[in-house]
Amino acid sequence: MRANPEFKSVHGLVGDLGLHTVCKSAKCPNIHECWGRSTATFMILGNICTRSCKFCAVPPGRPAGVDRDEPRRVAEACGRMKLKHVVITCVTRDDLPDGGAGIFAETIMSVRAEVPGISIEVLTSDFQGNVNDVAAVLEARPDVFSHNLETVRDLQKEIRPRASYATSLAVLKYAAEWPARTAVKSGVMVGLGETDDEVIEAMKDLFDSGVRLLTIGQYLQPTRTHRPVERYVSPETFKMYEQRAKEIGFLGVAAGPMVRSSYRADELLALAKAERAK
């Protein structure tokens, strides 16, 4: 695919400011579409993860120290790109006392100061279930708090060996009960070996935990060392997932083969706001 001028502009800007994006680090298949629209998901706290989940293309290892200037540079990028909605995610930093929550909060506040009126979505780790760290992020008032469940209950140990289904649901429930009107979002991949019934069970568990925005996408094996794809889910099945999610009560749902957590995140938030306003 030929990169259009907007894609090249965003690529150059991200490189000039020494920033990481999940678009590149996680090998997102939608990178040309999103960067062509001058949107991107910034990945803070480096590009080395302290965990080694079986689905993720972000390299595991021992991260470097925290870059204290990163919040300023993310804010500058948002301003120069004239963004109206930004997604800020991170590698998991179990090596840090607060899991990186402080940098998340600083980044949110820096972006708001640089771009008044912007809507901000954060896609966080589970912070090892530490609600004080979750609270530190929520206190900075993101518009959307997102944490991905990733897969169904019975596949968690295989796919996310250092995470837990219960911990992820607890983090989401804590965010949903936060006093501010923060939309709570999560995402699930399919094609890892789950059944459709297990996907629907996960939807119900997420909804019961207060999640109201949901993404469901096809897992694609990033390298030969990652878990192989067990099945390619049909478009009809994705439509069934979306319909069932709406029946359960989710306000905004995106389900499809190429859907990823941050794909057209601004549109999903707008849909949720519209539903709430009815």
C-alpha positions in Angstrom: 0.0 0.0 0.0 1.3 3.4 -0.9 1.6 5.8 2.0 -0.3 9.1 1.4 1.0 12.5 2.5 -0.8 12.5 5.8 0.7 9.1 6.7 4.2 10.3 5.9 3.6 13.5 7.9 2.5 11.5 11.0 5.4 9.0 10.6 7.9 11.8 10.5 6.4 13.7 13.4 6.4 10.6 15.7 10.0 9.9 14.8 11.1 13.5 15.3 9.6 13.5 18.8 11.1 10.1 19.8 7.7 8.6 20.5 6.4 5.1 20.2 3.0 4.1 18.8 1.2 0.8 19.3 0.4 1.2 15.6 4.0 0.2 14.8 5.1 -1.7 17.8 2.1 -4.1 17.8 2.1 -4.3 14.0 -1.5 -3.0 13.7 -3.0 -3.8 10.3 -4.9 -0.5 10.3 -1.8 1.8 10.5 -2.2 3.3 7.0 -5.9 4.0 7.5 -5.5 5.6 10.9 -2.3 7.5 10.2 -3.8 8.7 6.9 -6.6 10.3 9.0 -3.9 12.0 11.2 -4.8 9.8 14.2 -2.6 7.5 16.2 -2.4 5.6 19.5 0.7 6.7 21.5 2.4 4.1 23.5 4.1 5.6 26.6 6.7 4.1 29.0 8.9 2.7 26.2 8.5 -0.2 23.8 9.8 -3.1 26.0 7.2 -4.9 28.0 7.8 -6.8 31.3 5.4 -9.5 30.3 5.4 -12.0 27.5 1.8 -12.6 26.4 1.4 -15.2 23.7 -0.5 -12.9 21.3 1.5 -9.6 21.5 4.1 -8.3 19.1 5.5 -5.8 21.5 8.9 -7.2 22.6 9.4 -8.5 26.2 12.4 -7.7 28.2 13.9 -5.4 30.8 12.8 -1.8 30.1 14.9 1.3 30.5 14.1 3.9 33.1 11.1 6.3 32.8 11.4 9.2 30.3 10.0 12.1 32.3 9.8 14.3 29.2 7.6 11.9 27.4 4.2 13.5 28.5 5.3 16.9 27.1 6.3 15.3 23.7 3.0 13.4 23.5 1.1 16.6 24.1 3.2 18.4 21.5 2.4 15.7 19.0 -1.3 16.0 19.7 -1.2 19.7 19.2 0.8 19.6 16.0 -1.5 16.9 14.6 -4.6 18.9 15.6 -6.2 15.9 17.2 -9.7 15.9 18.6 -9.4 12.4 20.1 -6.2 10.6 21.2 -5.6 7.1 22.6 -2.8 6.7 25.1 -1.7 3.2 25.9 1.5 1.6 27.4 3.6 -1.4 27.7 3.2 -3.2 31.0 5.7 -1.9 33.5 5.6 -4.3 36.5 9.1 -3.1 37.3 7.8 0.3 38.4 6.3 0.9 41.9 3.2 2.4 40.4 3.1 0.5 37.2 3.5 3.7 35.3 0.3 5.3 36.6 2.0 8.6 37.4 3.3 9.0 33.9 -0.2 8.2 32.5 -1.7 11.0 34.7 1.0 13.4 33.7 0.4 12.7 30.0 -3.3 13.2 30.3 -2.9 16.5 32.0 -0.2 17.7 29.6 -2.3 16.8 26.6 -5.3 18.6 28.0 -3.2 21.7 28.6 -1.8 21.7 25.1 -5.1 20.8 23.3 -8.2 22.2 25.1 -11.3 20.3 24.3 -9.6 17.1 23.1 -11.1 13.8 24.3 -8.6 11.4 25.8 -8.8 7.6 25.9 -6.4 5.6 28.0 -5.7 1.9 27.4 -3.9 0.6 30.5 -2.3 -2.5 31.9 -4.0 -4.2 34.9 -1.5 -2.5 37.3 -1.3 -5.9 39.0 -4.8 -5.2 40.4 -3.5 -2.2 42.5 -6.6 0.1 42.7 -4.5 3.0 44.0 -2.7 3.0 40.6 -6.0 2.8 38.8 -7.2 5.7 40.8 -4.2 7.8 40.0 -5.1 7.5 36.3 -8.8 8.1 36.8 -8.1 11.2 38.9 -6.6 12.8 35.8 -10.1 12.5 34.2 -9.7 10.6 31.0 -12.9 10.5 28.9 -12.5 6.7 28.3 -10.7 4.2 30.6 -9.9 1.0 28.7 -8.3 -2.2 29.7 -8.5 -5.3 27.5 -9.7 -8.7 28.8 -8.1 -10.0 25.6 -9.5 -13.6 25.7 -12.0 -15.9 27.4 -11.8 -17.2 30.9 -10.4 -20.7 30.1 -7.6 -19.4 27.8 -6.2 -16.7 30.2 -3.4 -18.8 31.6 -2.2 -19.9 28.2 -2.5 -16.5 26.5 -1.8 -14.1 29.4 0.4 -16.2 31.8 1.1 -13.3 34.1 -2.4 -11.7 34.1 -5.7 -12.9 35.3 -9.4 -12.8 34.2 -10.6 -11.9 37.7 -8.0 -9.1 38.1 -8.9 -7.6 34.7 -12.6 -7.6 35.6 -11.9 -6.1 39.0 -9.9 -3.2 37.5 -12.7 -2.5 35.0 -15.3 -2.7 37.8 -13.3 -0.2 39.9 -13.1 2.2 36.9 -16.9 1.8 36.2 -17.7 2.7 39.8 -15.5 5.8 39.8 -17.6 9.0 40.6 -16.7 10.8 37.4 -18.5 10.0 34.2 -15.7 8.0 32.6 -16.7 5.6 29.8 -15.3 2.1 30.4 -14.1 0.0 27.5 -12.6 -3.4 26.9 -11.5 -5.6 24.0 -11.5 -9.3 23.2 -9.7 -11.2 20.4 -11.1 -14.2 18.7 -9.4 -17.0 16.9 -7.3 -18.2 19.8 -9.2 -21.4 20.4 -12.3 -20.1 22.2 -15.9 -21.1 21.4 -18.7 -18.6 20.5 -20.4 -19.5 23.8 -17.2 -18.5 25.7 -17.1 -15.2 23.8 -20.6 -14.4 24.8 -19.9 -15.4 28.4 -16.9 -13.0 28.4 -19.2 -10.2 27.0 -21.7 -10.8 29.9 -18.8 -10.8 32.5 -17.6 -7.5 31.1 -21.0 -5.9 31.1 -21.6 -7.0 34.7 -18.3 -5.3 35.6 -19.6 -2.0 34.2 -18.0 -2.0 30.7 -20.2 -0.3 28.1 -17.8 0.0 25.1 -16.6 -3.2 23.5 -14.3 -4.2 20.6 -14.0 -7.7 19.2 -11.4 -8.5 16.5 -9.6 -11.3 14.8 -6.3 -12.5 16.3 -3.5 -12.5 13.8 -0.2 -14.3 14.6 2.5 -11.6 14.6 5.4 -14.0 14.3 6.1 -17.7 14.1 7.0 -17.8 17.8 3.5 -16.5 18.9 0.4 -18.6 19.3 -0.9 -19.9 16.0 -4.4 -18.8 14.8 -6.9 -21.5 15.6 -9.7 -20.2 13.4 -10.6 -17.3 11.2 -14.0 -16.0 12.3 -16.5 -15.3 9.6 -18.0 -11.9 9.0 -21.4 -13.4 9.8 -20.1 -14.5 13.2 -18.8 -11.1 13.9 -22.2 -9.7 13.1 -23.7 -12.2 15.6 -21.2 -11.0 18.3 -22.2 -7.4 17.7 -25.9 -8.2 17.8 -25.5 -10.2 21.0 -23.4 -7.4 22.6 -26.1 -4.9 21.8 -28.8 -7.2 23.3 -26.7 -7.5 26.5 -26.7 -3.7 26.7 -23.4 -2.4 25.5 -23.7 1.2 24.3 -21.0 1.0 21.6 -19.7 -2.1 19.9 -17.1 -2.6 17.1 -16.8 -6.2 15.9 -15.0 -7.3 12.7 -11.9 -9.1 11.4 -9.7 -6.0 11.4 -11.1 -4.3 14.5 -8.5 -3.4 17.2 -8.8 -1.8 20.5 -8.1 1.8 19.3 -9.7 1.5 15.8 -11.9 4.5 15.2 -12.0 5.0 18.9 -13.5 8.5 18.5 -16.5 7.1 16.7 -17.2 4.5 19.3 -17.1 7.1 22.0 -19.4 9.4 20.1 -21.8 6.5 19.6 -21.8 5.8 23.4 -22.5 9.5 24.1 -25.4 9.6 21.6 -26.9 6.5 23.2 -26.6 8.0 26.7 -28.3 11.2 25.5 -31.4 9.4 24.3 
